[in-house]
């Protein structure tokens, strides 16, 4: 298996799939989310948060804030790089610290962070098929992330 591809028929189904993934995540996991605007990246992060037992009323879209941190079974860091075309040099140490830390990190618009994604991470590409229908492709980059893809394949 090179990747796992599945289809979500609604935002709720996207959240449920992400919650199943969130329940599997361990400290240090990085989930790199890519897809066009409106493809469901933030919905996916809401689901991850639910799977990590983050209180639902705490999760917000960080579109105007680079990072939000949430307590949970494993703390979650939600990075949204939408507003960054290039990564400012002064921001790199903080981003590297998040990626190498012991929290779960979910990165929206992760392609903008590509130079820093050298370790083990799970890539999730979300593609709009129709109004609420999305194709999600999960690719593991590293042994731990491939294990997550295989576990998701058994659940799905």
C-alpha positions in Angstrom: 0.0 0.0 0.0 1.5 3.4 -1.0 -1.4 5.5 0.4 -4.9 5.1 1.7 -7.6 7.0 -0.1 -11.2 7.3 1.2 -14.2 9.5 0.4 -16.1 11.6 2.9 -19.7 12.6 2.1 -20.1 15.3 4.7 -18.2 17.6 7.2 -19.4 15.3 10.0 -18.0 12.2 8.3 -14.6 14.1 7.8 -14.6 14.9 11.5 -15.4 11.3 12.5 -12.6 9.9 10.3 -10.2 12.5 11.8 -11.4 11.6 15.4 -10.5 7.9 14.7 -7.1 9.1 13.6 -6.8 11.4 16.7 -7.5 8.4 19.0 -4.4 6.7 17.5 -2.0 9.6 17.7 0.9 9.6 20.2 3.1 12.4 21.4 5.3 13.8 18.7 3.0 12.9 15.8 2.8 15.5 13.0 -0.2 15.6 10.6 0.4 17.7 7.5 -2.8 18.8 5.9 -2.9 20.0 2.3 -5.7 20.9 0.0 -7.4 23.9 -1.6 -9.3 26.5 0.4 -12.6 25.0 1.6 -11.5 21.4 1.3 -12.0 20.6 4.9 -8.6 21.0 6.6 -10.1 22.8 9.6 -13.0 20.3 9.9 -10.3 17.6 10.0 -8.5 19.4 12.8 -11.7 19.6 14.8 -12.0 15.8 14.4 -8.4 15.2 15.5 -9.1 17.3 18.5 -12.1 15.2 19.4 -10.0 12.1 19.1 -7.4 13.6 21.4 -10.1 14.5 24.0 -9.7 18.2 23.5 -12.8 20.0 24.9 -14.9 20.8 21.8 -15.6 24.4 22.8 -11.9 25.2 22.9 -11.1 24.5 19.2 -11.1 27.5 16.9 -9.7 28.2 13.4 -6.4 29.9 13.8 -6.6 31.7 10.4 -5.5 35.0 12.0 -3.2 33.4 14.5 -0.4 31.1 13.5 -0.7 28.6 16.3 -3.3 27.5 18.9 -2.4 25.0 21.6 -5.0 22.8 23.3 -4.9 20.4 26.2 -6.0 16.9 25.7 -5.1 13.2 26.1 -2.0 14.4 24.2 -1.7 18.2 23.8 -2.6 19.5 20.3 -0.9 22.3 18.4 -2.9 23.6 15.5 -0.8 25.6 13.0 -2.5 27.4 10.1 0.0 28.7 7.5 -2.6 30.1 5.1 -1.5 33.7 5.6 2.2 32.9 5.1 3.6 32.8 1.6 7.1 32.4 2.9 8.3 31.3 6.3 10.0 34.3 8.1 13.4 33.4 9.3 12.6 34.5 12.9 9.7 32.0 13.0 11.7 28.9 12.0 13.0 28.1 15.5 9.5 28.1 17.0 8.1 25.9 14.1 11.0 23.5 14.4 10.4 23.3 18.2 6.7 22.4 17.6 7.6 19.8 15.0 10.2 18.1 17.2 8.2 18.4 20.4 6.1 15.9 22.4 2.7 17.3 21.3 0.6 16.3 18.4 1.0 18.9 15.6 -1.7 19.5 12.9 -0.4 21.8 10.2 -2.9 23.4 7.7 -1.2 24.4 4.4 1.7 22.2 5.3 3.3 22.5 1.9 4.5 25.9 3.0 6.4 24.1 5.8 7.9 21.5 3.5 11.6 22.2 4.3 10.9 21.5 7.9 9.0 18.3 7.4 12.0 16.0 7.2 11.0 13.6 10.0 8.2 11.1 10.3 4.9 12.7 9.5 1.5 11.8 8.2 0.3 13.7 5.1 -3.4 14.2 4.5 -4.5 15.6 1.2 -8.1 16.8 1.0 -9.7 17.2 -2.4 -13.1 18.7 -3.2 -15.2 16.4 -5.3 -18.6 18.1 -4.9 -20.2 20.5 -2.4 -19.8 18.4 0.7 -17.9 15.3 -0.8 -14.2 15.1 -0.3 -11.4 12.7 -1.3 -8.9 12.2 1.5 -5.5 10.6 0.8 -3.3 9.5 3.7 0.4 9.0 3.1 2.9 8.1 5.8 6.3 9.5 5.6 8.2 7.3 8.0 7.6 4.1 9.9 5.3 5.5 12.6 3.1 7.3 10.1 2.9 4.3 7.8 1.7 2.4 10.9 -1.1 4.9 11.3 -2.1 4.6 7.7 -2.3 0.8 8.0 -4.4 1.1 11.2 -6.7 3.6 9.5 -7.1 1.2 6.6 -8.3 -1.5 9.0 -10.8 0.8 10.7 -12.1 2.2 7.4 
